Amino acid sequence: MAAAVQNVVKIRPATPADVEVVGQWGADLVALHHEFDAERFVPAGAATPAKYATFIESQLRRLEVVILVAEDEKSLVGYIYAAYEGSDYMSLRGPAGVMHDIFVDPAHRGQGVGRSLLEAAIQELTVRGARLFVLSTAYRNHAAQKLFAGVGFRPTMIEMTYERDQSRPE
């Protein structure tokens, strides 16, 4: 199905004109993660879309960063933010293409847009030197995990969270 989507949806590098929409989607990602686990993930606020848009715009100029958008004949339908990063000893890995954010407009999910964005980002990061690709996904985000596994990602780490109960004596 992804091949059919690629005829309708174009994947291209993001531009400054795209950052307002991407900023809103970044806020939507924040809100979604907060819904998955409010103790672990910060909530989105009124300023989140503008702050995320400003951040994304600052990343557009970085050579190691890949920000791609998917657009149909009418509008943007998704984006991916990824970067080629050096060794990270805290993560116990060498240089890698790191997928930070991916979002597909809910009306366009299940049509291969996410897969197309992932594959295009992998291709772009390969040009930058990446041979290993990593990402994190919310534990409860089963749809994303299915997408990532379908592209070839495999589970390697599980983040665990502990909240200190303030009412419990030490």
Kinemage of the C-alpha trace (Angstrom):
@kinemage 1
@onewidth
@group {chain A} dominant
@subgroup {mainchain}
@vectorlist {calphas} color= white
{ca met a 1} P 0.000 0.000 0.000
{ca ala a 2} L 2.933 2.378 0.648
{ca ala a 3} L 3.756 2.430 -3.056
{ca ala a 4} L 0.255 3.680 -3.855
{ca val a 5} L 0.566 6.387 -1.206
{ca gln a 6} L 3.861 7.567 -2.668
{ca asn a 7} L 2.010 8.420 -5.907
{ca val a 8} L -0.357 10.697 -3.955
{ca val a 9} L 1.860 11.842 -1.067
{ca lys a 10} L 5.127 13.623 -1.708
{ca ile a 11} L 7.942 13.436 0.837
{ca arg a 12} L 10.174 16.517 0.856
{ca pro a 13} L 12.477 18.464 3.196
{ca ala a 14} L 10.640 20.763 5.583
{ca thr a 15} L 10.918 24.507 5.031
{ca pro a 16} L 10.309 27.496 7.314
{ca ala a 17} L 6.815 27.728 5.796
{ca asp a 18} L 6.018 24.291 7.309
{ca val a 19} L 7.034 24.944 10.911
{ca glu a 20} L 3.686 26.280 12.134
{ca val a 21} L 1.886 23.066 11.156
{ca val a 22} L 4.760 20.917 12.444
{ca gly a 23} L 4.684 22.907 15.689
{ca gln a 24} L 1.041 22.000 16.198
{ca trp a 25} L 1.803 18.343 15.488
{ca gly a 26} L 4.675 18.472 17.982
{ca ala a 27} L 2.194 19.716 20.580
{ca asp a 28} L -0.165 16.910 19.566
{ca leu a 29} L 2.671 14.411 20.187
{ca val a 30} L 3.290 15.920 23.627
{ca ala a 31} L -0.431 15.662 24.453
{ca leu a 32} L -0.623 12.082 23.163
{ca his a 33} L 2.309 10.978 25.299
{ca his a 34} L 0.830 12.732 28.328
{ca glu a 35} L -2.404 10.780 27.718
{ca phe a 36} L -0.393 7.541 27.619
{ca asp a 37} L 1.248 8.274 30.996
{ca ala a 38} L 0.634 11.588 32.765
{ca glu a 39} L 3.199 10.802 35.460
{ca arg a 40} L 5.998 10.305 32.931
{ca phe a 41} L 5.274 12.791 30.137
{ca val a 42} L 4.822 16.542 30.440
{ca pro a 43} L 1.498 18.053 29.388
{ca ala a 44} L 1.152 20.317 26.371
{ca gly a 45} L 0.391 23.934 27.155
{ca ala a 46} L -0.936 26.842 25.153
{ca ala a 47} L 2.625 27.828 24.174
{ca thr a 48} L 3.734 24.333 23.130
{ca pro a 49} L 2.905 24.662 19.400
{ca ala a 50} L 4.866 27.929 19.061
{ca lys a 51} L 7.788 26.635 21.135
{ca tyr a 52} L 7.999 23.426 19.127
{ca ala a 53} L 7.754 25.379 15.857
{ca thr a 54} L 10.621 27.633 16.975
{ca phe a 55} L 12.679 24.579 17.885
{ca ile a 56} L 12.003 22.871 14.547
{ca glu a 57} L 12.875 26.040 12.639
{ca ser a 58} L 16.223 26.187 14.495
{ca gln a 59} L 16.932 22.598 13.452
{ca leu a 60} L 16.336 23.188 9.728
{ca arg a 61} L 19.821 24.679 9.347
{ca arg a 62} L 21.687 21.784 10.964
{ca leu a 63} L 23.384 19.493 8.450
{ca glu a 64} L 23.050 16.389 10.622
{ca val a 65} L 19.293 16.890 11.038
{ca val a 66} L 16.628 15.524 8.729
{ca ile a 67} L 13.158 17.024 8.901
{ca leu a 68} L 10.845 15.764 6.207
{ca val a 69} L 7.193 16.460 5.575
{ca ala a 70} L 4.605 14.465 3.698
{ca glu a 71} L 2.096 16.409 1.647
{ca asp a 72} L -0.822 15.467 -0.518
{ca glu a 73} L -2.269 17.671 -3.222
{ca lys a 74} L -3.966 19.866 -0.583
{ca ser a 75} L -1.848 20.090 2.560
{ca leu a 76} L 0.781 18.601 4.837
{ca val a 77} L -0.195 15.208 6.233
{ca gly a 78} L 2.816 14.261 8.385
{ca tyr a 79} L 6.427 14.845 9.347
{ca ile a 80} L 9.510 13.186 10.761
{ca tyr a 81} L 12.352 14.750 12.752
{ca ala a 82} L 15.572 12.725 12.902
{ca ala a 83} L 19.314 13.317 13.212
{ca tyr a 84} L 22.622 11.603 12.625
{ca glu a 85} L 24.267 11.587 16.038
{ca gly a 86} L 27.676 10.494 17.254
{ca ser a 87} L 28.425 7.884 19.880
{ca asp a 88} L 26.303 8.068 23.003
{ca tyr a 89} L 27.912 6.206 25.865
{ca met a 90} L 24.900 6.753 28.127
{ca ser a 91} L 22.833 4.845 25.550
{ca leu a 92} L 25.654 2.341 24.971
{ca arg a 93} L 25.664 2.879 21.217
{ca gly a 94} L 27.896 4.146 18.493
{ca pro a 95} L 26.961 6.679 15.832
{ca ala a 96} L 23.355 6.299 14.725
{ca gly a 97} L 20.462 7.815 12.896
{ca val a 98} L 18.073 8.725 15.689
{ca met a 99} L 14.395 9.096 14.890
{ca his a 100} L 13.118 11.666 17.375
{ca asp a 101} L 9.557 12.406 16.258
{ca ile a 102} L 7.153 11.116 13.652
{ca phe a 103} L 3.573 12.208 13.259
{ca val a 104} L 0.898 11.506 10.676
{ca asp a 105} L -2.351 13.445 10.646
{ca pro a 106} L -5.032 11.094 12.033
{ca ala a 107} L -7.093 11.331 8.814
{ca his a 108} L -4.135 9.909 6.854
{ca arg a 109} L -3.019 7.100 9.164
{ca gly a 110} L -2.986 3.533 7.909
{ca gln a 111} L -2.238 4.644 4.336
{ca gly a 112} L 1.548 4.167 4.321
{ca val a 113} L 2.486 7.778 5.075
{ca gly a 114} L 4.382 6.915 8.264
{ca arg a 115} L 6.272 4.133 6.530
{ca ser a 116} L 7.163 6.463 3.646
{ca leu a 117} L 8.440 9.093 6.076
{ca leu a 118} L 10.521 6.528 7.989
{ca glu a 119} L 12.022 5.038 4.847
{ca ala a 120} L 12.860 8.482 3.450
{ca ala a 121} L 14.495 9.528 6.734
{ca ile a 122} L 16.550 6.325 6.804
{ca gln a 123} L 17.684 7.022 3.252
{ca glu a 124} L 18.663 10.618 4.098
{ca leu a 125} L 20.504 9.580 7.263
{ca thr a 126} L 22.344 6.858 5.334
{ca val a 127} L 23.716 9.559 3.039
{ca arg a 128} L 24.974 11.331 6.180
{ca gly a 129} L 26.789 8.168 7.286
{ca ala a 130} L 24.303 6.316 9.472
{ca arg a 131} L 24.325 2.521 9.429
{ca leu a 132} L 22.439 1.986 12.710
{ca phe a 133} L 19.007 3.526 13.318
{ca val a 134} L 17.280 3.828 16.670
{ca leu a 135} L 14.086 5.266 18.066
{ca ser a 136} L 12.012 5.253 21.215
{ca thr a 137} L 8.290 4.815 21.397
{ca ala a 138} L 5.794 5.121 24.216
{ca tyr a 139} L 5.119 1.741 25.796
{ca arg a 140} L 1.382 2.110 25.161
{ca asn a 141} L 1.741 3.304 21.560
{ca his a 142} L 1.044 -0.049 19.931
{ca ala a 143} L 0.157 1.421 16.523
{ca ala a 144} L 3.561 3.123 16.288
{ca gln a 145} L 5.338 -0.029 17.433
{ca lys a 146} L 3.601 -1.995 14.690
{ca leu a 147} L 4.695 0.595 12.107
{ca phe a 148} L 8.300 0.553 13.326
{ca ala a 149} L 8.446 -3.255 13.366
{ca gly a 150} L 7.011 -3.314 9.846
{ca val a 151} L 9.927 -1.201 8.642
{ca gly a 152} L 12.417 -3.506 10.393
{ca phe a 153} L 13.021 -1.945 13.813
{ca arg a 154} L 13.289 -4.391 16.708
{ca pro a 155} L 12.917 -3.877 20.479
{ca thr a 156} L 16.233 -3.376 22.280
{ca met a 157} L 15.507 -1.340 25.429
{ca ile a 158} L 12.643 -0.774 27.845
{ca glu a 159} L 12.510 2.482 29.820
{ca met a 160} L 11.077 2.062 33.296
{ca thr a 161} L 9.757 4.896 35.437
{ca tyr a 162} L 9.411 5.145 39.199
{ca glu a 163} L 7.575 7.955 40.977
{ca arg a 164} L 8.618 8.535 44.532
{ca asp a 165} L 5.491 8.456 46.722
{ca gln a 166} L 5.825 11.567 48.850
{ca ser a 167} L 3.499 10.136 51.511
{ca arg a 168} L 5.669 7.051 52.039
{ca pro a 169} L 8.389 7.326 54.723
{ca glu a 170} L 11.986 6.855 53.583
